[in-house]
Amino acid sequence: MSQEPRVIQVDGVITNNTLHQIRQDLAGWKNQDPIPGGLIVLLNSPGGNGEVAMQIGRILRRENAQAFVVSQCESACVFILAGAVVRAADTASIGVHAGRLTLTNRSGVIIKEIDSSQSLENSFKLTSFNSQANQYLSEMGIRNGLIDAMLAHQTKQTYKLTELEMQQFGIVGFDNQYLRKRGDLFSTLPQADRVNRIELYNRTLSVPRLCKGQNGNSNTFLECYKAVLFGKIPL
């Protein structure tokens, strides 16, 4: 019996609890990567703890996760998205800004902003985080333009990436090795179901737009995803 896809939803503020839950969800599980995917992560988050988000992103990369922004993915959420081998988002759903030092409560809600310019120690902490973020994005194959866009927006409000920027920075797209592997898999399907790599790429990246509103139920989202992949829903 083939493995069923596992769907994980990341909703709300990203905290240590988010990381703990994902580790629990994946404990003892091995991704056999069925069609449309083995591990599918649905993102709807305003951000949160950036260091935790990078830890989650590394887990997603190790597990060949596919990530879809179903509403918004802002601030630290972008690090989770970057970790996936498939990254798809609709226009104006990804928001970025520069890293900030904050104090939060247990729920991850910011209760105080820390001005890094008032302390050498805090200034060092922020510089160290920016260096970690740059290294992480490079590790995930994301182009330098994204970290530049983050650092250019030193505000609480996020800057919404344009569709062109999302593509240029590589925050949407496929890991190249994974695309080749999936393309090979789809080429072995019965003739009526075969999808070439270009179709696979374009159809997968259209899923957030074409399956908008289908994320309330995992099975509904998966059915919509498969329908888009096999051309049953026109682009």
Phi and psi in degrees as a GROMACS rama.xvg file:
@    title "Ramachandran Plot"
@    xaxis  label "Phi"
@    yaxis  label "Psi"
@TYPE xy
-72.9825  152.458  SER-2
-69.9407  140.39  GLN-3
-83.9162  145.231  GLU-4
-59.7518  144.61  PRO-5
-104.427  125.586  ARG-6
-110.375  127.313  VAL-7
-119.068  133.247  ILE-8
-107.208  127.743  GLN-9
-106.404  101.591  VAL-10
-115.235  139.704  ASP-11
83.2668  -164.249  GLY-12
-70.1413  138.309  VAL-13
-86.1035  119.409  ILE-14
-133.815  -179.318  THR-15
-58.6793  -30.8289  ASN-16
-64.3755  -34.7108  ASN-17
-62.2044  -46.41  THR-18
-62.107  -44.318  LEU-19
-60.7289  -42.5023  HIS-20
-65.5859  -41.6456  GLN-21
-65.1494  -41.9018  ILE-22
-60.8474  -40.6175  ARG-23
-64.5329  -43.6862  GLN-24
-62.0904  -30.807  ASP-25
-102.414  -0.942886  LEU-26
-60.6132  124.983  ALA-27
75.1806  6.96519  GLY-28
-102.278  141.411  TRP-29
-123.996  127.758  LYS-30
-77.2206  114.723  ASN-31
-94.8119  -2.04679  GLN-32
53.1517  58.499  ASP-33
-71.6113  175.639  PRO-34
-86.4093  131.412  ILE-35
-86.0963  -16.0856  PRO-36
-175.513  158.759  GLY-37
-83.4575  -51.1752  GLY-38
-119.19  116.912  LEU-39
-118.558  124.303  ILE-40
-113.769  123.817  VAL-41
-102.155  120.383  LEU-42
-105.897  131.464  LEU-43
-151.945  85.3679  ASN-44
-144.797  140.809  SER-45
-84.0743  -2.67272  PRO-46
120.438  -155.5  GLY-47
147.702  -134.469  GLY-48
-79.789  112.171  ASN-49
-65.9234  -38.9578  GLY-50
-66.1553  -39.9686  GLU-51
-64.083  -42.4693  VAL-52
-59.1048  -38.716  ALA-53
-68.1751  -36.5136  MET-54
-62.1717  -42.8923  GLN-55
-63.7826  -42.7284  ILE-56
-58.3105  -39.7724  GLY-57
-67.2779  -35.3674  ARG-58
-63.567  -44.5214  ILE-59
-62.2395  -40.3818  LEU-60
-65.2168  -42.6386  ARG-61
-62.0772  -31.6353  ARG-62
-97.2636  10.5304  GLU-63
52.6522  47.2719  ASN-64
-76.0063  148.541  ALA-65
-107.85  129.225  GLN-66
-118.538  135.029  ALA-67
-127.274  127.798  PHE-68
-81.758  115.659  VAL-69
-97.3459  -13.1479  VAL-70
-146.529  -72.1844  SER-71
-140.074  152.569  GLN-72
-144.922  102.044  CYS-73
-125.569  156.825  GLU-74
54.5863  -123.578  SER-75
-62.4406  -23.6848  ALA-76
-57.1799  -30.417  CYS-77
-61.572  -30.472  VAL-78
-67.5811  -35.1906  PHE-79
-66.4767  -47.4972  ILE-80
-56.4156  -43.2479  LEU-81
-60.5233  -27.7639  ALA-82
-74.208  -20.2572  GLY-83
-75.6525  151.725  ALA-84
-83.0603  -16.5137  VAL-85
-125.78  127.679  VAL-86
-132.107  116.688  ARG-87
-134.406  139.595  ALA-88
-156.032  148.365  ALA-89
-80.0711  164.483  ASP-90
-57.5867  138.771  THR-91
64.4584  23.6493  ALA-92
-104.944  -6.1614  SER-93
-111.368  123.299  ILE-94
-121.575  137.445  GLY-95
-130.175  155.064  VAL-96
-160.099  174.181  HIS-97
-70.0208  153.132  ALA-98
-62.7952  148.959  GLY-99
-132.955  152.083  ARG-100
-93.8565  127.215  LEU-101
-140.249  159.704  THR-102
-106.403  134.9  LEU-103
-127.099  160.17  THR-104
-87.0729  -175.099  ASN-105
-64.7298  -22.5031  ARG-106
-86.4712  -0.352198  SER-107
86.8385  3.98004  GLY-108
-77.1872  131.022  VAL-109
-70.1602  125.118  ILE-110
-109.355  -13.4946  ILE-111
-160.165  135.839  LYS-112
-90.346  139.442  GLU-113
-109.538  124.232  ILE-114
-81.0196  106.018  ASP-115
-65.8504  -21.7348  SER-116
-73.2923  -12.8351  SER-117
-88.7266  -2.79866  GLN-118
-150.987  131.244  SER-119
-62.7449  -38.4936  LEU-120
-63.0854  -45.5367  GLU-121
-68.557  -35.3518  ASN-122
-62.5014  -40.3221  SER-123
-65.3051  -40.7195  PHE-124
-60.1808  -43.7053  LYS-125
-68.8375  -40.9395  LEU-126
-61.9683  -40.6872  THR-127
-64.1014  -41.9941  SER-128
-63.0152  -44.1933  PHE-129
-61.5292  -36.9666  ASN-130
-66.1759  -42.7204  SER-131
-61.5823  -42.8118  GLN-132
-63.4228  -43.0155  ALA-133
-62.7458  -44.6439  ASN-134
-64.1152  -41.9007  GLN-135
-62.6968  -48.2873  TYR-136
-63.1586  -37.5837  LEU-137
-64.629  -42.0663  SER-138
-59.3285  -35.1535  GLU-139
-86.4478  1.53342  MET-140
81.5045  16.3511  GLY-141
-86.2942  137.384  ILE-142
-75.1071  157.693  ARG-143
-59.1795  -24.2397  ASN-144
-57.9557  -28.8469  GLY-145
-69.1918  -47.0841  LEU-146
-64.3115  -33.677  ILE-147
-64.3523  -41.4737  ASP-148
-65.2753  -38.8041  ALA-149
-60.7798  -52.6933  MET-150
-67.4588  -21.9968  LEU-151
-75.8793  -11.584  ALA-152
-119.867  85.1633  HIS-153
-87.1019  57.4545  GLN-154
-135.959  161.989  THR-155
-68.1923  -38.9015  LYS-156
-70.9738  143.327  GLN-157
-89.8461  153.327  THR-158
-95.3311  125.82  TYR-159
-81.6703  120.617  LYS-160
-67.2968  139.943  LEU-161
-76.3448  166.432  THR-162
-60.3599  -40.1765  GLU-163
-64.8366  -42.5343  LEU-164
-63.8747  -41.396  GLU-165
-58.0491  -40.9062  MET-166
-73.598  -43.6175  GLN-167
-62.5078  -40.5763  GLN-168
-78.8548  -17.1367  PHE-169
80.5698  14.7893  GLY-170
-75.2491  -18.5966  ILE-171
-113.777  144.464  VAL-172
139.824  -163.351  GLY-173
-119.786  149.005  PHE-174
-65.6682  131.018  ASP-175
-58.695  -43.907  ASN-176
-64.4418  -38.9495  GLN-177
-67.5847  -38.0527  TYR-178
-62.2448  -42.569  LEU-179
-61.8812  -44.3529  ARG-180
-62.6383  -45.0118  LYS-181
-69.6405  -36.6032  ARG-182
-60.7598  -40.6599  GLY-183
-63.1972  -40.012  ASP-184
-63.8667  -46.83  LEU-185
-67.8826  -23.8561  PHE-186
-74.5906  -13.8486  SER-187
-93.6884  -3.57201  THR-188
-71.7298  162.593  LEU-189
-52.5598  150.035  PRO-190
-48.7642  -42.2213  GLN-191
-66.9132  -23.0214  ALA-192
-104.494  -2.27685  ASP-193
-66.0708  140.983  ARG-194
-133.244  127.002  VAL-195
-79.6989  171.949  ASN-196
-62.5288  -39.5723  ARG-197
-64.9773  -43.7282  ILE-198
-64.2683  -41.7566  GLU-199
-59.4927  -45.7226  LEU-200
-62.3037  -53.3652  TYR-201
-66.2254  -41.0857  ASN-202
-67.9418  -41.7623  ARG-203
-62.6347  -43.4975  THR-204
-71.1487  -13.0577  LEU-205
-88.2326  -7.48457  SER-206
-59.0554  -45.9472  VAL-207
-57.335  -36.5526  PRO-208
-74.5402  -44.1057  ARG-209
-81.0665  -21.9339  LEU-210
-110.266  21.2061  CYS-211
-56.6967  132.333  LYS-212
86.0076  -0.601548  GLY-213
-98.405  6.37625  GLN-214
-87.244  -3.40199  ASN-215
-65.3574  -28.6405  GLY-216
-127.313  126.466  ASN-217
-58.1827  -43.4638  SER-218
-64.5416  -38.4439  ASN-219
-63.149  -43.2414  THR-220
-63.1291  -44.6493  PHE-221
-61.9048  -41.027  LEU-222
-64.3214  -40.5029  GLU-223
-65.7635  -42.7521  CYS-224
-57.9187  -48.0488  TYR-225
-64.506  -38.3502  LYS-226
-63.5766  -39.0966  ALA-227
-66.4505  -45.0915  VAL-228
-57.5581  -42.2909  LEU-229
-94.0975  14.5072  PHE-230
77.208  14.7936  GLY-231
-79.5345  -18.3971  LYS-232
-117.356  116.027  ILE-233
-65.8564  146.829  PRO-234
